[in-house]
């Protein structure tokens, strides 16, 4: 009943480049803006939240380092603290 009474509006997805540009224009460092825009998956408000979260970049870097340092299943447990967010 409700669906038949509403008008659906299709919105284009906001690209990471546009979100990055918006963040840079608001004073966010370009590298940080790129990471946040790519991580937010088209959600500009989420990208802005990530960009202003002081711990996010550290968390992002820890996860990236862990992924590159894992050489086998034995290493997964060693880095599991990063994946479950308890190190944050």
TISENU-220379 format. One record per residue: x, y, z of N, C-alpha, C, O in turn; residue in one letter. Coordinates in Angstrom, 3 decimals, decimal comma. Layout:
BEGIN
VOVO      neast     nnorth        nup     caeast    canorth       caup      ceast     cnorth        cup      oeast     onorth        oup   rest
VOVO          X          Y          Z          X          Y          Z          X          Y          Z          X          Y          Z      A
...
***
This chain:
BEGIN
VOVO      neast     nnorth        nup     caeast    canorth       caup      ceast     cnorth        cup      oeast     onorth        oup   rest
VOVO      0,825     -1,193      0,000      0,000      0,000      0,000      0,866      1,253      0,000      0,611      2,186     -0,761      X
VOVO      1,866      1,277      0,831      2,722      2,469      0,906      3,515      2,641     -0,379      3,624      3,752     -0,897      X
VOVO      4,065      1,561     -0,892      4,885      1,642     -2,107      4,074      2,191     -3,275      4,617      2,928     -4,099      X
VOVO      2,818      1,860     -3,367      2,001      2,354     -4,477      1,724      3,852     -4,362      1,272      4,472     -5,325      X
VOVO      1,986      4,432     -3,206      1,676      5,861     -2,987      2,910      6,759     -2,955      2,786      7,974     -2,799      X
VOVO      4,057      6,193     -3,096      5,265      7,012     -3,096      5,872      7,058     -4,484      5,680      6,162     -5,305      X
VOVO      6,596      8,111     -4,715      7,268      8,249     -5,997      8,743      7,921     -5,783      9,410      8,513     -4,934      X
VOVO      9,225      6,990     -6,551     10,617      6,593     -6,446     11,468      7,556     -7,255     11,156      7,862     -8,405      X
VOVO     12,547      8,029     -6,642     13,469      8,939     -7,305     14,827      8,252     -7,397     15,403      7,859     -6,382      X
VOVO     15,323      8,114     -8,593     16,626      7,502     -8,821     17,708      8,582     -8,689     17,644      9,616     -9,353      X
VOVO     18,674      8,338     -7,849     19,790      9,262     -7,679     21,063      8,597     -8,166     21,292      7,411     -7,929      X
VOVO     21,878      9,369     -8,844     23,161      8,846     -9,289     24,076      8,683     -8,080     24,054      9,488     -7,148      X
VOVO     24,879      7,624     -8,118     25,842      7,402     -7,048     26,922      8,466     -7,123     27,353      8,856     -8,209      X
VOVO     27,351      8,928     -5,971     28,434      9,909     -5,925     29,743      9,144     -6,037     29,985      8,202     -5,283      X
VOVO     30,576      9,544     -6,966     31,851      8,867     -7,173     32,878      9,243     -6,127     32,796     10,307     -5,513      X
VOVO     33,839      8,372     -5,928     34,908      8,613     -4,955     35,668      9,892     -5,268     36,082     10,608     -4,356      X
VOVO     35,854     10,184     -6,552     36,572     11,409     -6,925     35,824     12,652     -6,463     36,433     13,603     -5,974      X
VOVO     34,498     12,645     -6,618     33,692     13,787     -6,182     33,705     13,930     -4,660     33,776     15,039     -4,130      X
VOVO     33,637     12,806     -3,976     33,677     12,842     -2,509     35,040     13,338     -2,044     35,133     14,141     -1,115      X
VOVO     36,091     12,857     -2,691     37,444     13,294     -2,356     37,586     14,798     -2,543     38,130     15,492     -1,684      X
VOVO     37,101     15,286     -3,653     37,169     16,723     -3,938     36,420     17,514     -2,858     36,910     18,543     -2,394      X
VOVO     35,233     17,037     -2,456     34,450     17,709     -1,428     35,226     17,746     -0,105     35,236     18,765      0,585      X
VOVO     35,872     16,631      0,242     36,632     16,582      1,489     37,832     17,527      1,455     38,110     18,226      2,430      X
VOVO     38,536     17,542      0,329     39,695     18,428      0,190     39,252     19,886      0,284     39,923     20,701      0,916      X
VOVO     38,133     20,211     -0,340     37,615     21,585     -0,278     37,209     21,981      1,142     37,183     23,166      1,474      X
VOVO     36,897     21,000      1,968     36,529     21,307      3,350     37,746     21,278      4,282     37,604     21,389      5,500      X
VOVO     38,952     21,127      3,694     40,176     21,237      4,482     40,836     19,931      4,875     41,775     19,936      5,670      X
VOVO     40,372     18,820      4,341     40,966     17,514      4,647     42,165     17,282      3,735     42,107     17,570      2,540      X
VOVO     43,245     16,763      4,297     44,439     16,421      3,530     44,061     15,492      2,375     43,212     14,615      2,533      X
VOVO     44,698     15,689      1,209     44,322     14,941      0,008     44,462     13,423      0,174     43,577     12,677     -0,246      X
VOVO     45,543     12,963      0,769     45,739     11,524      0,954     44,656     10,948      1,862     44,082      9,900      1,570      X
VOVO     44,387     11,634      2,952     43,335     11,205      3,884     41,981     11,216      3,183     41,180     10,297      3,358      X
VOVO     41,725     12,253      2,392     40,459     12,371      1,660     40,283     11,210      0,680     39,186     10,664      0,560      X
VOVO     41,345     10,834     -0,015     41,278      9,714     -0,969     40,948      8,409     -0,257     40,103      7,642     -0,719      X
VOVO     41,613      8,157      0,867     41,374      6,924      1,620     39,932      6,889      2,121     39,251      5,873      1,984      X
VOVO     39,474      7,978      2,694     38,119      8,030      3,253     37,059      7,925      2,161     36,046      7,249      2,343      X
VOVO     37,284      8,584      1,038     36,323      8,535     -0,067     36,228      7,123     -0,632     35,131      6,644     -0,919      X
VOVO     37,354      6,460     -0,793     37,347      5,091     -1,315     36,713      4,115     -0,326     36,018      3,182     -0,729      X
VOVO     36,948      4,327      0,950     36,424      3,436      1,981     34,925      3,600      2,169     34,239      2,640      2,519      X
VOVO     34,408      4,797      1,942     32,998      5,097      2,211     32,044      4,540      1,172     30,832      4,559      1,384      X
VOVO     32,553      4,049      0,061     31,729      3,373     -0,941     30,538      4,219     -1,423     29,402      3,748     -1,462      X
VOVO     30,822      5,462     -1,783     29,778      6,321     -2,347     28,936      7,064     -1,334     28,001      7,765     -1,721      X
VOVO     29,230      6,938     -0,057     28,460      7,598      0,992     29,248      8,806      1,497     30,174      8,658      2,294      X
VOVO     28,882      9,996      1,034     29,640     11,211      1,348     29,634     11,534      2,837     30,660     11,945      3,380      X
VOVO     28,505     11,357      3,500     28,462     11,686      4,933     29,324     10,720      5,740     29,942     11,113      6,729      X
VOVO     29,366      9,453      5,318     30,227      8,488      5,997     31,701      8,828      5,753     32,522      8,711      6,663      X
VOVO     32,036      9,244      4,538     33,411      9,645      4,226     33,829     10,821      5,097     34,958     10,867      5,586      X
VOVO     32,931     11,759      5,286     33,223     12,921      6,132     33,432     12,490      7,585     34,316     13,002      8,272      X
VOVO     32,622     11,556      8,037     32,769     11,036      9,403     34,124     10,351      9,569     34,810     10,560     10,570      X
VOVO     34,511      9,529      8,582     35,804      8,857      8,637     36,952      9,860      8,630     37,939      9,697      9,347      X
VOVO     36,809     10,894      7,813     37,871     11,895      7,668     38,096     12,681      8,955     39,198     13,175      9,196      X
VOVO     37,070     12,798      9,774     37,202     13,550     11,023     37,449     12,648     12,227     37,609     13,132     13,348      X
VOVO     37,481     11,343     11,998     37,763     10,383     13,065     39,281     10,249     13,199     39,942      9,727     12,301      X
VOVO     39,823     10,711     14,301     41,273     10,730     14,476     41,906      9,335     14,447     43,058      9,197     14,035      X
VOVO     41,194      8,326     14,864     41,754      6,989     14,906     41,594      6,189     13,632     42,196      5,125     13,491      X
VOVO     40,784      6,686     12,694     40,495      5,892     11,499     41,724      5,610     10,650     41,927      4,466     10,244      X
VOVO     42,543      6,600     10,369     43,709      6,406      9,501     44,691      5,432     10,144     45,268      4,594      9,451      X
VOVO     44,886      5,528     11,449     45,756      4,570     12,132     45,203      3,153     11,989     45,946      2,215     11,698      X
VOVO     43,905      3,007     12,196     43,248      1,710     12,058     43,396      1,188     10,631     43,718      0,017     10,428      X
VOVO     43,164      2,043      9,650     43,297      1,694      8,235     44,725      1,208      7,942     44,918      0,190      7,277      X
VOVO     45,711      1,943      8,441     47,112      1,579      8,203     47,478      0,261      8,882     48,242     -0,528      8,327      X
VOVO     46,940      0,015     10,075     47,205     -1,248     10,764     46,635     -2,425      9,978     47,284     -3,460      9,828      X
VOVO     45,413     -2,252      9,479     44,787     -3,321      8,698     45,578     -3,574      7,411     45,838     -4,723      7,055      X
VOVO     45,955     -2,506      6,723     46,712     -2,652      5,477     48,049     -3,349      5,737     48,442     -4,237      4,979      X
VOVO     48,742     -2,955      6,797     50,022     -3,589      7,132     49,836     -5,066      7,446     50,607     -5,912      6,995      X
VOVO     48,809     -5,362      8,221     48,550     -6,755      8,588     48,280     -7,596      7,350     48,781     -8,715      7,237      X
VOVO     47,500     -7,072      6,432     47,185     -7,826      5,220     48,426     -8,132      4,393     48,538     -9,203      3,796      X
VOVO     49,355     -7,185      4,362     50,576     -7,406      3,589     51,562     -8,315      4,316     52,403     -8,948      3,677      X
VOVO     51,470     -8,389      5,651     52,410     -9,185      6,425     51,938    -10,615      6,662     52,731    -11,454      7,092      X
VOVO     50,681    -10,910      6,397     50,182    -12,267      6,590     50,711    -13,156      5,462     50,426    -12,929      4,286      X
VOVO     51,477    -14,158      5,843     52,063    -15,070      4,863     51,420    -16,451      4,870     51,686    -17,270      3,990      X
VOVO     50,590    -16,703      5,844     49,947    -18,014      5,930     48,935    -18,028      7,059     48,749    -17,037      7,765      X
VOVO     48,294    -19,159      7,212     47,234    -19,262      8,217     47,747    -19,070      9,635     46,983    -18,646     10,503      X
VOVO     49,006    -19,364      9,897     49,561    -19,168     11,243     49,613    -17,690     11,620     49,540    -17,348     12,800      X
VOVO     49,737    -16,832     10,646     49,817    -15,390     10,916     48,448    -14,767     11,188     48,368    -13,684     11,768      X
VOVO     47,397    -15,423     10,785     46,058    -14,841     10,932     45,739    -14,577     12,397     45,243    -13,502     12,732      X
VOVO     46,010    -15,525     13,264     45,723    -15,350     14,689     46,538    -14,197     15,271     46,041    -13,426     16,092      X
VOVO     47,767    -14,090     14,846     48,655    -13,025     15,316     48,069    -11,639     15,022     48,209    -10,721     15,831      X
VOVO     47,422    -11,489     13,883     46,879    -10,193     13,481     45,370    -10,068     13,703     44,771     -9,062     13,322      X
VOVO     44,767    -11,059     14,304     43,305    -11,026     14,478     42,829     -9,848     15,306     41,704     -9,382     15,129      X
VOVO     43,665     -9,364     16,202     43,285     -8,217     17,028     42,956     -6,996     16,152     42,093     -6,194     16,509      X
VOVO     43,630     -6,857     15,029     43,368     -5,736     14,130     42,020     -5,895     13,419     41,305     -4,920     13,191      X
VOVO     41,695     -7,126     13,078     40,471     -7,367     12,306     39,214     -7,298     13,136     38,140     -7,043     12,593      X
VOVO     39,308     -7,515     14,432     38,093     -7,436     15,239     37,929     -6,076     15,911     36,962     -5,866     16,644      X
VOVO     38,855     -5,154     15,673     38,714     -3,784     16,158     39,064     -3,570     17,602     38,876     -2,463     18,106      X
VOVO     39,564     -4,568     18,299     39,875     -4,403     19,725     41,120     -3,572     19,948     41,362     -3,100     21,059      X
VOVO     41,906     -3,390     18,913     43,109     -2,581     19,035     42,814     -1,100     18,877     43,696     -0,264     19,069      X
VOVO     41,613     -0,783     18,538     41,217      0,577     18,232     40,879      1,360     19,457     40,524      2,535     19,359      X
***
